[in-house]
Amino acid sequence: MGRDVLLVGEPGTVGAFPSEEDGRISVCSSPEEALARLRSGEPCDVVVAAELPGMDGVNLLARLRDEYPSVARIVVAPPPAIAIGYRIADLAHQVLPAGSPPEALREALGRTLQLRELLADERLRALAGSVDGLPSLPRIYGDLTAALESPSCGAAEIAAVVCRDPALAAKILQLVNSSFFGLPRQVTALPEAVACLGVATLRSLVLSTEAMSLFRPAARAAGFDVDGLSARAAATATEAARLAAPEYRSDAFTAGLLSDVGLVLLAAKAPELLRRDEAELGFTHGAAGAYLLGLWGLPPGVVEAVAFHHEPPGAPAGGDAGLALRQAVGLAVITAHESGLKVAD
């Protein structure tokens, strides 16, 4: 399994891995040098752009997305970089603030490198790596705009709108967990994420996500029912949270909401694969979606539950958070599929 990291920028940002089995870091002084190494065929699984000045980081990320989509993209940037708009958030898989301890970046790198085991198919890595945004239900944006403009609307009401759209929910969670907000722990509850972002930031994120929703025509042209998926995802999330033990409910809701995000990815990027049997392809839509969410930095428990949401949930598991979470999501998926559950508007 590859463990090669290309660091573009300041070497002290990362430090060193304990051993080569954890990762091998090569340093480049400029984006041009990094691209030249990639063109020469140098092995690379993750590129870290560390505090690159001006638009250098944005331009490098865009080139990597277009020319080397299977390479994971992590950015270390000062908070003023957010003034460039959400271009960095759209182009990077994960964003860490400048000044983070080396351990924080090594942890992010470790999680990202482990994803290679989850999805071995290079085509799917490239598909996931090229993603800016996912198709979204257009009516969500009108409802969300109305909610944001209401003076009496709070975070819970806004989150109730957001949860009907797996793509928008995923993007909100990606941004709030990007470490720009300096949160001491992962946030998986949408009301908390909405409260952390604030109305102005959320409005900008909605506009950014809508600008990236060019996948929607391709998904629908492939005969994919985006509206039906959104309704089923919301029902799965609600059922997963109901079934989960109290300490797992937030992650269960998130995993249920995003459980079929891999289907949207395939419908938008490779619709011909939707018509083929997953056993023949050698991967599942759960693994494809989980890989994308892992790139975005969602918690490992959520990523695992999405990856295996169609596997038999098995017997109740004792204190293992991952197994308890997987069981709740797996049962919720079965219930939603078999009974045609939908969440009322």
C-alpha positions as CSV (number, residue, x, y, z in Angstrom):
1,M,0.0,0.0,0.0
2,G,1.3,3.5,-0.9
3,R,2.4,5.8,1.9
4,D,4.0,8.6,-0.1
5,V,3.3,12.2,0.8
6,L,4.5,15.3,-1.1
7,L,4.8,18.4,1.0
8,V,4.8,21.7,-0.9
9,G,5.9,24.5,1.3
10,E,7.4,24.7,4.9
11,P,8.9,21.4,6.0
12,G,8.4,22.2,9.7
13,T,4.6,22.0,9.2
14,V,4.6,18.2,9.4
15,G,7.7,17.1,11.1
16,A,8.4,13.4,10.4
17,F,6.5,10.2,10.6
18,P,7.7,7.7,13.3
19,S,8.6,5.2,10.6
20,E,8.4,4.7,6.9
21,E,5.5,2.3,7.4
22,D,3.5,5.3,8.7
23,G,4.4,7.5,5.7
24,R,7.3,8.8,3.6
25,I,7.5,12.6,3.2
26,S,9.2,14.4,0.3
27,V,9.5,18.2,0.3
28,C,9.1,20.5,-2.7
29,S,9.9,24.2,-2.6
30,S,7.3,25.3,-5.0
31,P,4.1,24.1,-6.8
32,E,6.0,23.9,-10.1
33,E,8.5,21.5,-8.6
34,A,5.7,19.4,-7.2
35,L,3.9,19.2,-10.5
36,A,7.2,18.3,-12.3
37,R,7.8,15.4,-9.9
38,L,4.2,14.1,-10.5
39,R,4.7,14.4,-14.3
40,S,7.9,12.3,-13.9
41,G,6.0,9.5,-12.3
42,E,7.2,9.9,-8.7
43,P,4.9,8.0,-6.4
44,C,2.4,10.2,-4.5
45,D,-0.7,9.4,-2.5
46,V,-1.2,12.7,-0.7
47,V,-0.1,16.3,-1.5
48,V,0.0,18.8,1.4
49,A,0.1,22.4,0.4
50,A,1.5,24.3,3.4
51,E,1.0,28.1,3.7
52,L,1.6,28.8,0.0
53,P,1.3,32.6,-0.7
54,G,-1.5,34.3,-2.6
55,M,-3.2,32.2,-5.2
56,D,-0.4,29.6,-5.4
57,G,-2.2,27.2,-3.2
58,V,-5.5,27.6,-5.1
59,N,-3.9,27.1,-8.5
60,L,-2.0,24.0,-7.3
61,L,-5.1,22.5,-5.9
62,A,-7.0,23.1,-9.2
63,R,-4.2,21.5,-11.2
64,L,-4.1,18.5,-8.9
65,R,-7.9,18.0,-9.1
66,D,-7.8,18.2,-12.9
67,E,-4.6,16.3,-13.7
68,Y,-4.1,14.0,-10.7
69,P,-7.5,13.4,-9.2
70,S,-6.6,10.2,-7.4
71,V,-4.1,12.1,-5.2
72,A,-5.6,13.3,-1.9
73,R,-5.3,17.1,-1.3
74,I,-4.7,18.6,2.2
75,V,-4.1,22.3,2.8
76,V,-2.5,24.2,5.7
77,A,-3.5,27.8,5.3
78,P,-3.8,30.9,7.5
79,P,-7.3,32.1,8.3
80,P,-7.1,35.1,5.8
81,A,-7.1,32.5,3.1
82,I,-10.8,32.1,3.7
83,A,-11.1,35.6,2.1
84,I,-10.4,34.0,-1.3
85,G,-14.0,32.7,-0.9
86,Y,-14.6,29.0,-0.5
87,R,-12.4,28.1,-3.4
88,I,-10.0,26.4,-1.0
89,A,-12.8,24.5,0.7
90,D,-14.1,23.3,-2.7
91,L,-10.7,22.3,-4.0
92,A,-9.1,20.7,-0.9
93,H,-10.3,17.5,0.7
94,Q,-9.2,18.8,4.1
95,V,-8.1,22.2,5.4
96,L,-6.0,22.7,8.6
97,P,-5.1,26.1,10.1
98,A,-1.6,27.5,10.0
99,G,0.1,26.9,13.4
100,S,-1.5,23.5,14.0
101,P,0.9,21.2,15.8
102,P,2.6,18.6,13.6
103,E,0.7,15.9,15.3
104,A,-2.6,17.2,14.0
105,L,-1.4,17.0,10.4
106,R,0.2,13.6,10.9
107,E,-3.2,12.4,12.3
108,A,-5.0,13.8,9.2
109,L,-2.4,12.2,6.9
110,G,-2.7,8.9,8.7
111,R,-6.4,8.7,8.3
112,T,-6.2,9.7,4.6
113,L,-3.5,7.1,3.9
114,Q,-5.6,4.4,5.5
115,L,-8.4,5.2,3.1
116,R,-6.3,3.6,0.3
117,E,-7.2,0.2,1.9
118,L,-10.9,1.0,1.8
119,L,-11.0,1.7,-1.9
120,A,-8.3,-0.1,-3.9
121,D,-9.8,0.7,-7.3
122,E,-7.8,3.5,-8.9
123,R,-10.7,4.6,-11.1
124,L,-12.9,5.2,-8.1
125,R,-10.2,7.1,-6.3
126,A,-9.9,9.4,-9.3
127,L,-13.7,9.9,-9.4
128,A,-13.9,10.8,-5.7
129,G,-10.8,12.9,-5.9
130,S,-12.2,15.0,-8.8
131,V,-15.3,15.9,-6.8
132,D,-16.0,19.6,-6.0
133,G,-19.7,19.2,-4.9
134,L,-22.5,16.6,-5.2
135,P,-25.9,16.9,-6.9
136,S,-28.4,18.5,-4.6
137,L,-32.2,18.9,-4.5
138,P,-32.9,22.4,-5.8
139,R,-35.9,23.0,-3.6
140,I,-33.6,22.8,-0.5
141,Y,-32.0,26.1,-1.5
142,G,-35.3,28.0,-1.7
143,D,-36.3,26.5,1.7
144,L,-32.9,27.3,3.2
145,T,-32.9,30.8,1.9
146,A,-36.3,31.4,3.4
147,A,-35.2,30.0,6.7
148,L,-32.1,32.1,6.8
149,E,-34.1,35.3,6.1
150,S,-36.6,34.6,8.9
151,P,-35.6,36.5,12.1
152,S,-37.1,33.9,14.3
153,C,-35.4,30.9,12.7
154,G,-32.7,29.2,14.8
155,A,-30.0,26.6,14.2
156,A,-32.4,23.7,14.8
157,E,-34.8,24.9,12.2
158,I,-32.1,25.5,9.7
159,A,-30.6,22.1,10.4
160,A,-34.0,20.5,9.7
161,V,-33.9,21.9,6.2
162,V,-30.2,21.0,5.6
163,C,-30.7,17.4,6.7
164,R,-33.0,16.7,3.7
165,D,-30.0,17.2,1.4
166,P,-27.0,14.8,1.9
167,A,-24.7,16.7,-0.3
168,L,-25.2,20.0,1.5
169,A,-25.0,18.3,4.9
170,A,-21.7,16.7,3.9
171,K,-20.2,20.0,2.8
172,I,-21.3,21.8,6.0
173,L,-19.7,19.1,8.1
174,Q,-16.6,19.1,6.0
175,L,-16.1,22.8,6.5
176,V,-17.0,23.0,10.2
177,N,-14.5,20.2,10.9
178,S,-11.8,21.8,8.8
179,S,-10.1,23.2,11.9
180,F,-10.5,26.8,10.8
181,F,-12.9,27.1,13.7
182,G,-10.5,25.7,16.2
183,L,-12.9,23.1,17.6
184,P,-11.4,20.7,20.1
185,R,-13.4,17.7,18.7
186,Q,-15.2,16.4,15.6
187,V,-18.7,17.9,15.1
188,T,-21.3,15.5,13.6
189,A,-24.6,17.1,14.8
190,L,-26.0,19.4,12.1
191,P,-27.6,21.9,14.5
192,E,-24.2,22.3,16.2
193,A,-22.5,22.7,12.9
194,V,-25.0,25.3,11.7
195,A,-24.5,27.2,15.0
196,C,-20.7,27.1,14.6
197,L,-20.8,28.3,11.0
198,G,-23.2,31.2,11.5
199,V,-25.7,32.6,9.1
200,A,-23.3,34.5,6.9
201,T,-20.9,31.6,6.4
202,L,-23.8,29.2,5.8
203,R,-25.2,31.4,3.2
204,S,-21.8,31.6,1.4
205,L,-21.5,27.8,1.7
206,V,-25.0,27.3,0.1
207,L,-24.0,29.6,-2.8
208,S,-20.7,27.8,-3.3
209,T,-22.4,24.4,-3.2
210,E,-25.1,25.5,-5.7
211,A,-22.3,26.8,-8.0
212,M,-20.8,23.3,-7.9
213,S,-24.1,21.5,-8.5
214,L,-23.3,21.1,-12.2
215,F,-23.4,17.3,-11.6
216,R,-27.1,17.4,-11.2
217,P,-28.0,17.3,-14.9
218,A,-25.6,14.4,-15.5
219,A,-27.1,12.4,-12.6
220,R,-30.6,13.0,-13.9
221,A,-29.7,12.3,-17.5
222,A,-28.5,8.9,-16.3
223,G,-32.0,8.3,-14.9
224,F,-31.0,8.8,-11.3
225,D,-33.8,9.8,-8.9
226,V,-32.1,12.6,-6.9
227,D,-35.4,13.5,-5.1
228,G,-36.1,10.0,-4.1
229,L,-32.6,9.5,-2.7
230,S,-32.8,12.7,-0.6
231,A,-36.1,11.5,0.9
232,R,-34.8,8.0,1.6
233,A,-31.6,9.4,3.1
234,A,-33.4,11.6,5.6
235,A,-35.6,8.7,6.6
236,T,-32.6,6.5,7.1
237,A,-30.9,9.1,9.2
238,T,-33.9,9.5,11.5
239,E,-34.3,5.8,11.9
240,A,-30.6,5.2,12.5
241,A,-30.6,7.9,15.3
242,R,-33.7,6.3,16.8
243,L,-32.1,2.8,16.9
244,A,-28.6,3.9,18.1
245,A,-27.6,4.1,21.8
246,P,-27.6,7.7,23.1
247,E,-23.9,8.1,22.8
248,Y,-23.9,7.1,19.1
249,R,-27.0,9.0,17.9
250,S,-25.3,12.0,16.4
251,D,-22.9,9.8,14.3
252,A,-25.7,7.4,13.4
253,F,-27.8,10.3,12.0
254,T,-24.9,11.6,10.0
255,A,-23.9,8.2,8.6
256,G,-27.6,7.4,7.7
257,L,-28.0,10.7,5.9
258,L,-24.8,10.1,3.9
259,S,-25.1,6.4,3.4
260,D,-25.9,6.5,-0.3
261,V,-23.7,9.5,-1.2
262,G,-21.6,7.0,-3.3
263,L,-24.6,6.5,-5.6
264,V,-24.7,10.2,-6.3
265,L,-21.0,10.2,-7.0
266,L,-21.4,7.4,-9.5
267,A,-24.5,8.8,-11.1
268,A,-22.7,12.1,-11.7
269,K,-19.2,10.9,-12.6
270,A,-19.6,7.4,-14.0
271,P,-23.3,6.6,-14.8
272,E,-22.4,3.6,-16.8
273,L,-21.2,1.9,-13.6
274,L,-24.6,2.2,-12.0
275,R,-25.9,-0.3,-14.5
276,R,-23.4,-3.0,-13.6
277,D,-23.4,-5.4,-10.7
278,E,-21.2,-4.3,-7.8
279,A,-19.8,-7.8,-7.4
280,E,-18.6,-7.7,-11.0
281,L,-17.1,-4.2,-10.5
282,G,-15.2,-5.2,-7.3
283,F,-16.3,-2.3,-5.2
284,T,-19.6,-1.0,-3.7
285,H,-21.2,2.4,-3.8
286,G,-20.8,2.4,0.0
287,A,-17.0,2.2,-0.3
288,A,-17.0,4.9,-3.0
289,G,-19.0,7.3,-0.8
290,A,-17.0,6.4,2.3
291,Y,-13.8,7.2,0.5
292,L,-15.1,10.6,-0.5
293,L,-16.3,11.3,3.1
294,G,-13.0,10.1,4.5
295,L,-11.1,12.5,2.2
296,W,-13.2,15.3,3.6
297,G,-12.2,14.3,7.1
298,L,-15.4,12.9,8.6
299,P,-14.9,10.8,11.7
300,P,-13.7,7.2,11.1
301,G,-16.9,5.7,12.7
302,V,-19.1,7.5,10.2
303,V,-16.8,6.6,7.3
304,E,-16.9,2.9,8.3
305,A,-20.7,2.8,8.8
306,V,-21.2,4.3,5.3
307,A,-18.7,1.9,3.7
308,F,-20.5,-1.2,5.1
309,H,-24.1,0.0,5.3
310,H,-25.4,-2.8,3.1
311,E,-23.6,-5.6,5.0
312,P,-25.7,-7.6,7.5
313,P,-25.7,-5.6,10.8
314,G,-25.2,-8.7,13.0
315,A,-25.9,-9.1,16.7
316,P,-25.8,-6.2,19.1
317,A,-22.2,-5.3,19.9
318,G,-21.0,-4.4,23.4
319,G,-18.9,-1.3,24.0
320,D,-17.4,-1.0,20.5
321,A,-18.5,2.4,19.1
322,G,-17.8,1.4,15.5
323,L,-19.9,-1.8,15.7
324,A,-22.7,-0.2,17.5
325,L,-22.8,2.6,15.0
326,R,-22.6,0.2,12.0
327,Q,-25.4,-1.9,13.4
328,A,-27.8,1.1,13.8
329,V,-27.1,2.4,10.3
330,G,-27.4,-1.1,8.8
331,L,-30.8,-1.8,10.4
332,A,-32.0,1.7,9.4
333,V,-31.0,1.1,5.8
334,I,-32.9,-2.2,5.7
335,T,-36.0,-0.6,7.2
336,A,-35.9,2.4,4.8
337,H,-35.4,0.2,1.7
338,E,-38.0,-2.4,2.7
339,S,-40.8,-0.1,3.9
340,G,-40.2,2.8,1.6
341,L,-39.8,5.2,4.5
342,K,-39.9,8.9,3.8
343,V,-39.7,11.9,6.1
344,A,-42.6,14.3,5.8
345,D,-41.9,17.8,4.7
